[in-house]
Amino acid sequence: MTPDKMKIEVWTDIMCPYCYLGKIHFEKALRQFNHTDELNVVWKAFQLNPDLPDKGNGYPVKEYLVNSAGYPEEGIKSMFENLKKLADEAGVEFNLQNAVAANTHDAHRLIKLASKRGLDSAVLMKLSKAYFEEAKDYSSWDLLISIGKEVGLEEDEIRTMLESDEYSYEIKQDIQEAGNLGFDTVPTFLMDKRQAIVGSEPVELFLEVLNKSYNDWKSRNTEAANPEIIKGKSCSADGTCEI
């Protein structure tokens, strides 16, 4: 029996620039999709580099790309030029050259907290903007509290969560699930366990895969096989992003 809603699972990390652009493209496609009331979109955590400093102690992303991810200077320049073009096309400001590389664990925990009220997508968008456009340290508790309050969460509940290990297990589960499914790059958009877009793709392709996945979902009741994967620009589990 077909479930009431088609499930779309999205693995993403705040420090992945293609995740921000991919989310923008995906949501533009959703606005053109005729059956959004029959979708259940679930945002899942992924960490490109869990060893980065937290609690507002991040450092310049250029330094991270050279010293930790092993990018040559020319490679960084080429990646930034490509991302600047994609940002212009998406209608967002590009400020990655001044961005901060930091641990995303607490940011993911805030997203999990927000999901209890259906606010996870809004929090993720604000966190991604803070990184990509505003060059803010998304591991800062002050910033996390501010963003949480902006979407309607209470400061006390945010602070209580941050001072505990709440949602850490759920984040670990998300990352393990991605590995079990064979995904080690983000963003990954898995639709009905059958169609996967890995990376940031054009709005038109998102809409095409949405329609195909939806039509397949409506017309069948069999178990999912291995998903068909469409690959675009993404960031991998070793912390490197495609140029």
Protein Blocks (a to p, Z undefined) as FASTA:
>chain_A
ZZfbdcddddddfklmklmmmmmmmmmmmmmpcklmmcccddddddfblmbceehiaccf
klmmmmmnopafklmmmmmmmmmmmmmmnopacfklmmccddfklmmmmmmmmmmnopmm
mmmmmmmmmmmmnopafkbmklmmmmmmmnopafklmmmmmmmmehklmmmmmmmmmmmn
opabdcdddehhlaccedjddfklmmmmmmmmmmmmmmgccdcddddddddddddfkopa
cZZ
